[in-house]
Amino acid sequence: MPDPEILWRQYAQNVDLYKFYLELVTKVTAFYYAVTGAILAYYFQHSTEPLSRFAVLLPSGSFSSGLRSASASHWCGPRMAVLPRGWL
């Protein structure tokens, strides 16, 4: 059985890691909503122009797919190599 001190250090490290990722996700989400709000504000200001309706597609199309690919490469990328043996 591992030493309790080692277990507490691992626990503290995991808590700090989750705090970091929670903060990162919160910042990315706030940025995403800010960009989406700015694009929608532009659309409602210029809704009489024929090409302005394509501005609504921008956050749902390109920005969302960019976030998906960034998160997929993060979770399936080189970090898998740092898992301890016997984890999988």
C-alpha positions in Angstrom: 0.0 0.0 0.0 1.4 3.5 -0.9 2.5 5.9 1.7 -0.3 8.2 2.9 1.9 11.3 2.3 2.4 10.3 -1.4 -1.4 9.8 -1.7 -2.0 13.3 -0.3 0.5 14.8 -2.7 -1.1 13.1 -5.6 -4.5 14.3 -4.4 -3.3 17.9 -4.1 -1.7 17.7 -7.6 -4.9 16.3 -9.1 -7.0 19.1 -7.5 -4.6 21.8 -8.8 -4.7 20.2 -12.3 -8.5 20.2 -12.3 -8.6 23.8 -11.1 -6.3 24.8 -14.0 -8.5 23.0 -16.5 -11.7 24.4 -15.1 -10.3 27.9 -15.3 -9.1 27.3 -18.9 -12.5 26.0 -19.9 -14.2 29.0 -18.3 -12.0 31.5 -20.1 -12.5 29.8 -23.5 -16.2 29.6 -23.0 -16.4 33.3 -22.0 -14.4 34.2 -25.1 -16.6 32.1 -27.3 -19.8 33.8 -26.0 -18.2 37.2 -26.3 -17.3 36.6 -30.0 -20.8 35.1 -30.6 -22.4 38.1 -29.0 -20.4 40.5 -31.1 -21.2 38.7 -34.3 -25.0 38.7 -33.4 -24.9 42.4 -32.5 -23.3 43.0 -35.9 -26.0 40.9 -37.6 -28.9 42.8 -35.9 -27.3 46.1 -36.7 -26.9 45.2 -40.4 -29.7 42.8 -40.9 -30.9 44.7 -44.0 -27.7 43.9 -45.9 -28.0 40.6 -47.9 -24.6 39.1 -46.9 -25.0 39.9 -43.2 -26.9 36.7 -42.6 -23.8 34.7 -43.2 -22.2 36.3 -40.1 -24.5 34.1 -38.0 -22.9 31.0 -39.5 -19.4 32.0 -38.4 -19.6 31.1 -34.7 -21.5 27.8 -35.2 -19.3 26.7 -38.1 -15.7 27.7 -38.0 -15.2 28.6 -34.4 -17.0 25.5 -33.0 -15.2 23.2 -35.3 -11.9 24.8 -34.3 -12.6 24.2 -30.6 -13.6 20.6 -31.3 -10.4 19.9 -33.2 -8.2 21.6 -30.5 -9.8 19.7 -27.7 -9.6 16.4 -29.6 -5.9 16.9 -30.3 -5.3 17.8 -26.7 -7.0 14.8 -25.2 -5.8 12.3 -27.8 -2.4 13.8 -28.4 1.0 13.2 -26.8 -0.4 13.4 -23.2 -1.4 9.8 -23.5 2.3 8.9 -23.1 2.5 10.3 -19.6 -0.1 7.9 -18.2 1.3 5.4 -15.6 1.8 1.8 -16.5 -1.2 -0.4 -16.0 -3.6 2.6 -16.4 -5.2 1.3 -19.6 
